[in-house]
Structures are given as C-alpha cells and as structure tokens.
Amino acid sequence: MSTNDLLLSPFTLPNGTELKNRILMAPMTTCTGFYDGTVTRELVEYYRARAGSIGTVIVECCFVDDRGLAFPGAIGIDNDAKIDGLAKIAAAVKSQGSKAVLQIYHGGRMSEPKLIGGQQPVAPSALAAPRDGAATPVALTAGEVEDMITKFGEGVRRAIEAGFDGVEIHGANTYLIQQFFSPNSNQRDDKWGGSRENRARFPLAVLDITHEMAKKYADSSFIIGYRFSPEELEEPGIRFADTLYLLEQLAARGLDYLHFSLGYSLRPSIVDTTDPTPLIDKYVAMRSDTLAKIPVMGVGGIVNKSDAELALEHGYDMVAIGKACIAYPDWTDRIAADHKLELFIDSTQREALTIPEPLWRFSLVDAMIRDMSMSSKKFKAGVFREKVQDPAHELAVNVSLDTDRIADIALDAGADLDVEFTTSFDIIRSRILDANSPHFDAVTGATEQSEAVKKAVSKAIAKSCKAQLLEEGGSLNAPQSYDVVVVGSGGAGLAAAIQACDEGAKVLIVEKMSTIGGNTIKASVGMNAAETRYQRLKGIEDSKDLFYQETLKGGQFKNNTVLLKEFIEHAPRAVEWLADHHIELSDITITGGMSVDRTHRPADRSAVGGFLISGLVKNLNKRNIDVMLDTSVTEIRYSNGAVQGVQLLNDDNDVLTINAKSVIVATGGFSANREMVVKYRPELDGFVTTNHKGATGSGIAILQNIGAGTVDMGEIQIHPTVEQTTSYLISEAIRGGGAILVSQAGKRFFNEMETRDKVSANIIALPEKFAYVVFDEQVRLNNKAADEYIAKGFVISGSSPRDLAAKLEMNSDTFLATLESYNVAVDKQDDAEFGRKTALRHPINQGPFYAIRIAPGVHHTMGGVTINTDTCVLDAQQQVLGGAFAAGEVVGGIHGGNRIGGNAVADIIIFGILAGQNAAKFAMR
Ligand code: ADP
C-alpha cells in the first residue's frame, strides 16, 4: 500500500476499534469555554464543523480539577454539571461520522494564580516552573496525590457519560502528569518521587484508573491514548531514555495509542543538538516488541498531504493535524483531492470557518490571519526608517514596503537592544506582517512596545503613501476630500465611521493619540439596554419605561429628556447592531441605580471596552476605512452656515487641510484636563482620574469656535471605586456581583448599589476618605475582572474573614459582625440597615476573602456640546450648525447630573450609529 492509501484507509487500534482513517484532529486550546469551564455553543459548532471526513477528533484538554486550568477559557470535566455541555461536543462530532476522543489534564504548577482565583497552584513539589513570574506551587500531600488520581478517574467516567469514544491522558507539555515524572519538578521523598520508578508511579496510576473506569462504565471499544513530551531541556530533566522507560511501562499495561508531543513531527533531540536524527527514528529503532504494538501518532507542522506521508514513512502510524484543521475544517477532503494548501486564513473568513472569537484572537490563529483589507492601498515600494520610542528605549525600525503590503520590519542592527524588547518585537513583527496592518491587538505584557512599533509602522506607511501620491503627480498641499470626517477613535467615533461607510460615504477617522480606542478601551462594566433579545432569552423582565425612569432619577432629573428618550428607544437596536457586527454582548449584569439586570457584556464576562474596540477595529479594517493616528483636528472649517472640512496637525507639525461636508466630533470628555475640571468644579482639585491622557475636551473647544452651545459643564462624575496608586477603576460589576464596601473601622457605611455620586460622597465623608471593596470566592468566580485585579496586585486576600481583617489592620470582631449582618440581609433579601435592594446575590461566606482599597476619582464629564436627536450640533440659540455632528461623551445633557454605570457604552454606540447615519446622508444629499 502506498502511504497515500495508508493515510486514508481504515486503521484498527489494539482494542479492536476501527478508525476510518489515520488522520486525527490534534487537541488544541481554543480559550472558548465559559468563565466556569463549561462548554459554549460556539465550541460545539467549531468541533462539528471539523468532524466528518477526518477519522477522529481529539477534543481539547479538559481540566479534571478546578485548580488545574492552565489557560483562560479552558473547559473542564471537574464536576458532573459539565457533562451536558461536553456531551453536546461528543454528539456533534459523532453525528458527522468521526470518533470523538477527549483529552484530560491538570496544569499543576503551570496554572497561574489569576486563573484559579488567586490560589496557589499545586504540584508534586513546591518548586516554581522555570519561567519568569511563575508562582511557587504548594506540594500535594500523599493523600492529595491519591485524591488527584481519583479526580482523573472521575474525569474519565464523565467523558464516558458524555458519550466520548475515548480519552487521551495528557502526560505532556509540562503539565501535572509530566511534572510527576520529571526529576526537575518532582523532588519528593515519598513513594511518588525520588527514583525514576517512583516518579513513573503517578502517570501509571492515572492510566490504571482510566482502565478501571473504562472497564466499569464503557465497553471494550473505548479508546485510551497517552500524550507525552519526549524530553525536557532542564537540568535535571526528562531524557529520551527516561521517556522510553515510562512508555514501556505504560505499554505493558495496555494502551491504544501514544501521542508524540512535538512542535514538528520530525524534530530531533532538543538536548543533544549535535544529533540531527528525528526522535521518531530513534524511537522506532529503540522500542521493544511490546511498545511496537502500540500505534504511535505524530503531530506538528503537517499542512499538506506530503507532510503526512513523510511522517508515516518515518514510522508514525497516525497523524494529528493542528493549525491546518483550524484553517481548513475540511482538511481531509482537501488532501484527498490533492489540494496544495498554504497555512493562512483570510481575515474576512472567521464566521465561514466557524472559528470562535476567542480562538480567532489566540496567538496561534492570529499568526495565520492575513488581513485582506489593505490590498487596495498603494505604497511606494522601499525601506522606510522610523524611530520607535517606548518609555525605556529609543530605537530605529526599518519598514520594508511592497506596493501593496508590508514586506518586513526589522530593528536597526546597530541600535541598543535588550532581550526583552527583541523577544516581544519578534511577536509584534509577525502580527503586523500577518495582519498586513499596523492595527493589531497589542501583545500582552508588551503593550507600550506594541504601541511604539505600531506608531513607527503607521508613520512609514504614511510617508510611503505620500511618496506614491507625489509620484503619481498628486500634490501634498492639495486638500484631500472625504464625505465624512470623524474626529476621535473611541467607541462613538468607530461606530459612527462604520455606519457612515455602510451608508456609502467615504470616511476618514482622525485620532490625536498613537492608538485607536480612546477612553472607551478602558470601559469595564458593559452596555445598558432594556427589552433586548438577550434579556428575553434569560427571562429578565424589563421595560424601556423603567429604564428611562431610573436613568432620570439617577441623573437627578437634570437629563435632557428628549435625548434620553431617543437613547432608551434605540438601546436594544444598538445591542443588535453590535451583534450584527460580530460584537456580541450576551451576558447581563447590573449597575448602581438600576433595579434590573440590563448591563450587557461579553459572554465570558470580561471587560467590555477592549472587546468592543477590538471588534470595531476588525470592522474598520474590513471596510478599508482610512485612519490618521497622531493627528489632531485643530479646527473645523465652517463658513456660510456649513462645514467645509477640517484643519489637521500631525506630530511632524504639518498642517493639513481636508475637505468634507460632514464632521462628526467624537472626541470624548475632559476628565484628564485638570484645568478644565477645576474651572468648573474647584473642589475636585487633586483628584486622580480614571481617564486616558487624550480626554482633554478639545472637541468641545473646537465646536465652541464655530458657535456650538454647551450644557451641564459643571456636572462631573467621580467614580467611587478607584485604586489610587494606579488610578485603575475597580468595576461596578464587582459590587453588582455581590461585593460590599467596608470602612477602615470594619463597617459598611452606605448602600453600595446607590448611584456613583452618592456612593462617592459617602466615601469622602469617611474620616480616612477611602474604603475597601470586600468580596468572597463566589463573587470572584463570577467576575473575570476580579482575577485581573488579583493579577495586578490590588487585592489583599485572607483565608478567613479574621485573617483578612488582620491584614487590613481592621478590628476583626467589628468586621465579622459586619459580614454577619450583611449575610442575614442577603438571607432575608432585605437590607434594613442601608436599604440595598439589588445584587444581594449571596452571603459573603466562602473563602478566600478579598479586599481592594479604593477612593473616588474623576471619571466622566456629563456636560458638553448641545445636539438634537439627529446628533446635529446646536448653537446657543438651538439652531443647527450645518454639517456638524457630535456623539459620545463630548455631548452634554443625556446623563444629567450623574451618569449611570453602563450608560456610557450605550451612549457612544447609540449616538455613534445615529451620527454616522445622519452625517453620511447630509454629505451625500
Ligand atoms: P467616546 O467614549 O465618546 O467615544 P473616547 O474618549 O473613547 O470617547 O474617544 C475619544 C477619542 O478622541 C480619544 O481617542 C481622543 O484621543 C480623541 N481626540 C480627542 N480630541 C481630539 C482631536 N482634537 N483630534 C483628534 N482626536 C481627538
């Protein structure tokens, strides 16, 4: 049989189960589970789309214990409640005719505290993983090791109940099972550690219990696989001979396959780098007859049929396909038809390929995405040298451009580089090249460097476009013309630009900062709307009228009621507009001043701002909308009662003129302009602000220059819960999730769910002028933001209330009494003492207990320019300024004397869409 026939013809495993071919989908992290590790609908569809012609789908690893998550969005099999969701995946895969195998694991010391509620990870020994910032784990006691084996067994039982055809024990990638076998991570002196024989005990025990469970609950067709990493680099560490020893032991107990975990299936040793022999060749030569009976599967770098055939020629019996299965859900059909495949994904194809949003943003996939949006841009080919400046470095980067794409970027060889920068530069470089755009999601942990490189690449592109224009006989001084200019790239500006473009207008966005996103990117809690589809799905009863009344009350009845009615009316449509643009806010929570859950947020309960901006930018890129960064609008050109265009100033101090019939000002508020804040509210001198540096109110001044009226300028909101050393906002979602506020005296002092103005005033009235947001494990589990605060080091935690009180230097008896009386109020759903009516979610009684020290900070400026319901800017006499539109925080009146949490995001999207619609119509009438 040729290897081609071999690959596609049936293959029988040692237990007699027949696979229809030798191709398996490799288990790959998708980060698409719910916050609690249950299965999402997207995940089911992702696997369904990839099943069919492929023989077997190995579903991504499931943690067997809730301390075992090794990455965000991981799915779990740690309790029976998870079975239903997993059963949906198994059924989806099997319905297409493929076998469904589930991988099970525990991250051990590779779990980060922020993923497991700030707890310390567990491991064979209390030794941190050899990587920066790794937490030191707690060593499992002998009893806990036995419990862990039981947990693996329970995982197997659940996999069987969920209908899987088999399990793959994840003994690789330095997770817990490998940690037991490794002399590096296992330095125990009981029967689980020490000699190689002892270290092999745990992996063998996991296999034993897997067999036991399979015997008890499944039939003999149940597949049992084992994945292993053949070597470790560390000294001491697992060597290939050790691996062979372990595999022989596993094989003797019976296995249906072994899965060689390598980045590249034909990789040689990483320890002995002088030996180029692929490890699979050595394995085939060295294995015993018993081991030779166990089929072995290769993975890594298999994209085309020839790669798979080569792997089989080297001795693999089966191949697992990773990234190629993400890019080509029908990979097996394609290679059967002899297609030649390239490993990239067209940026417009996410839905068509059924790739869940979190996976789309995962670096593995991100690196395969090619942005198709820049293909119409024309560059002058050449190398453009630009300065890259982050707080720690000043370097040069050479940006090579082809006529239609970014060909390469390289740091200047002579520059003063440090290792940290070069490492993140490599990731940044590949993201920019794959996206073919400087607008990519920043690299985690290297945000400032990402922004600096983005800026340099944007500048190089601008220079090259200029050069191309000149070459084509154009003139730089000749003003460019657009239908609509949008000033500001926060949520309001982006929504407006997208809508205007969809109405057929030619749109330009001008942003004075180096990055897109404005203050919106910092938004945490969500978007309010009443009578939405998502509320209906969750059975939440709400009405637009109630939303209106509560917003009006929260705004101290100072709101512009005409605008407010427009806001309330359009809110559910705006939620749908976002969903239509693949920005789904399907989870719902509550904020202060509201009586109903109506704050819409991402399904994984993460902060809304980053999610929103990332989604809007993808829409922007798809539409090819021009963006000028580092460029301020200094003036709106206005004459004869109509907008003529804008004047710009870029950071090379060039003054540029743009012609346009409509201008949408979406420049945000002025919380970061201390002079302006103090001018209107002297008592706020010295307050920190939660806002980004660009929130200076320049749009108000620009519009005032052409005669715009303003309203409510003195209405400035201070947010009650701001971490003062970093000015970081502690989201209202934490209180909405069940947290309370406690003073240094250990007492609650006010209804935490009151509006922001009142809560702030009561904190300032405390003698110490600060307070603590206090919550427990239950609140943390339901709010992703809490883990972020833990990771940022804001959170003080204690195993018991007394322990926490001691750490806060608080009278512990008073604190205990406070918790006790709050818990009684929760039980009764009646907070007689402070009148809290909402978010009495659960008693605060499950350790660990947490506290964050906070005080108020300047957060939102409710005042701004006057507009009508068509978002037209009005002058002091309420007359329309022709062609001038405004949306978002730059506008005054909607929120009255106090903005409700969740209403800013609603405001920017609702009025952003309206402004886009109206400005486009006006320009093209
Ligand atoms: P909103 O929430 O109303 O959308 P944001 O604060 O999120 O407002 O965004 C406003 C954006 O406008 C910010 O990115 C800010 O840097 C930008 N901006 C402010 N003034 C100007 C200006 N004069 N020219 C260009 N951009 C501006």
Boltz pocket constraint, residues with backbone or C-beta under 6 A from the ligand:
constraints:
  - pocket:
      binder: B
      contacts: [[A, 487], [A, 488], [A, 489], [A, 490], [A, 491], [A, 492], [A, 493], [A, 510], [A, 511], [A, 512], [A, 513], [A, 515], [A, 516], [A, 517], [A, 518], [A, 519], [A, 520], [A, 521], [A, 631], [A, 632], [A, 633], [A, 634], [A, 666], [A, 667], [A, 668], [A, 669], [A, 694], [A, 695], [A, 696], [A, 697], [A, 698], [A, 699], [A, 887], [A, 888], [A, 889], [A, 890], [A, 904], [A, 908]]
      max_distance: 6.0
